[in-house]
Amino acid sequence: MATNTEMMCVPSQTSEYIIQAYKYGAFEKIPEFIAFRNRLNASLHFAQVRTERMLLDLLLEANISTSLEESIKSMSLSPEEDDILWKDLHDNRDLTVLFNWDPKDRDISEEHRKLSLEEETIWLQIRSLTLRLVSGLPTLSHTVHPKNSEKTSENGVSSKIDTIRSLLQQLEVAVDSGKQFLEQKIQYPVLGPPPTRMAGFFSNGSCQCQSSLFYLVSDIYELDTNGLEDSTEIQERIGNCFKSLLEQLTDLFNKCKGDLMEVRDGILKTHPNILENLVFFVETMSITLWVSSYCDSVLRPFKSSLQKKKKKKKETSVVMPPVFTSFLDYVTELQTLTSNVIDHIKGLEIILTALKLEELSIDDTLLSQEEKKFTKTVQGKVQSSYQHSIQEIGELLKKRLDTIKKLKI
């Protein structure tokens, strides 16, 4: 865990402290504020919180209240720029804060500290690269060059698609590192550092699905650059990718099924992995829609151009390239899948609402009546928290469903 001060501050706020120190003549405090700012800039925890916050803001706002491009601009995100100081990252967590008795027997080993830092760093790399890949999507729109003349640079700078492909290669390396790390099957002490969400991200298929989406971006860009003529191989590759994505998303949804909470024989059981899978599903679905919107922006002008040619030649019918049929089928299936998930979430809401915690039995004879009452209160708060989370997920998916309905070219 990071210190409270670190969690409450951002590096830009330390400038205000320095100014105030100058204003009131507290010059001896200035080096402290500068050191604190440097510590924040190189904080692993701060980088994680900022990255997750930006991803969350995109999930809640992009293509809902504002366009993806506007959301990215407001965050000053750029796929080319990586402002995380990877070589200087410091682990500012206080992993001993819970050890307030018998510290010798309950201390965390140095090995566990290093392993936790390694896991946190790999997870940050994956999340940061995902954020940068998403931020690169709006830069690809309307950058078509004549056939067989794809630019490798723009004013001496690598082209946007080269940046995306480079980031995708880096993501592959980070994912491989994550898989190798998880193969160690490390078990941290009960009161030790909590593991990241990386294991769930890999096991439920979210990682593979998100990677496939960014590979699709590369293929669509290639189609955009080369045109529809003589692109049978590219179109077939894109069509297969659409089918594979639907299979992966369906598999991810299947891992979201099950009760979040249940009462068996008077004992409350929770299944937090189900909620985590739902969260990853919504995130992956959001990225799916951003990528699909890019596909739509590329295919729509092609279709419009074909229809204009049809009118000029006064032909009654024109054979549409297979990529259009593949995309329409893909969008239709995507809409059906999202509707099914929304129905599933409604069912979860009903079950949670109907759950009667009064039926719980706390038979532990070591607990006093006051402690049993407190335990039930905590369980009630857990139930309310699950309900609130499910409602938020359901509302967000409904908005995403509205976006899907607009994708039919």
Stockholm file with secondary structure:
# STOCKHOLM 1.0

chainA/1-409         MATNTEMMCVPSQTSEYIIQAYKYGAFEKIPEFIAFRNRLNASLHFAQVRTERMLLDLLLEANISTSLEESIKSMSLSPEEDDILWKDLHDNRDLTVLFNWDPKDRDISEEHRKLSLEEETIWLQIRSLTLRLVSGLPTLSHTVHPKNSEKTSENGVSSKIDTIRSLLQQLEVAVDSGKQFLEQKIQYPVLGPPPTRMAGFFSNGSCQCQSSLFYLVSDIYELDTNGLEDSTEIQERIGNCFKSLLEQLTDLFNKCKGDLMEVRDGILKTHPNILENLVFFVETMSITLWVSSYCDSVLRPFKSSLQKKKKKKKETSVVMPPVFTSFLDYVTELQTLTSNVIDHIKGLEIILTALKLEELSIDDTLLSQEEKKFTKTVQGKVQSSYQHSIQEIGELLKKRLDTIKKLKI
#=GR chainA/1-409 SS CCCHHHHHCCHHHHHHHHHHHHHTTCGGGHHHHHHHHHHHHTBHHHHHHHHHHHHHHHHHHBTTTBCHHHHHHHTTCCTTCCCCCGGGCBCCCCTTTTCCSCHHHHCCCHHHHHHHHHHHHHHHHHHHHHHHHHHHTGGGTTCCCCTTCCCSEETTEECHHHHHHHHHHHHHHHHHHHHHHHTTCCCCCTTSCCCCSHHHHHHTSHHHHHHHHHHHHHHHHHHHHHCSTTCHHHHHHHHHHHHHHHHHHHHHHHTTCSCSEEEETTEEEECHHHHHHHHHHHHHHHHHHHHHHHHHHHHHHHHHHHHHHHHHHTCSCCCCCHHHHHHHHHHHHHHHHHHHHHHHHHHHHHHHHHCCGGGCCCCCTTSCHHHHHHHHHHHHHHHHHHHHHHHHHHHHHHHHHHHHHTCCC
#=GC SS_cons         CCCHHHHHCCHHHHHHHHHHHHHTTCGGGHHHHHHHHHHHHTBHHHHHHHHHHHHHHHHHHBTTTBCHHHHHHHTTCCTTCCCCCGGGCBCCCCTTTTCCSCHHHHCCCHHHHHHHHHHHHHHHHHHHHHHHHHHHTGGGTTCCCCTTCCCSEETTEECHHHHHHHHHHHHHHHHHHHHHHHTTCCCCCTTSCCCCSHHHHHHTSHHHHHHHHHHHHHHHHHHHHHCSTTCHHHHHHHHHHHHHHHHHHHHHHHTTCSCSEEEETTEEEECHHHHHHHHHHHHHHHHHHHHHHHHHHHHHHHHHHHHHHHHHHTCSCCCCCHHHHHHHHHHHHHHHHHHHHHHHHHHHHHHHHHCCGGGCCCCCTTSCHHHHHHHHHHHHHHHHHHHHHHHHHHHHHHHHHHHHHTCCC
//
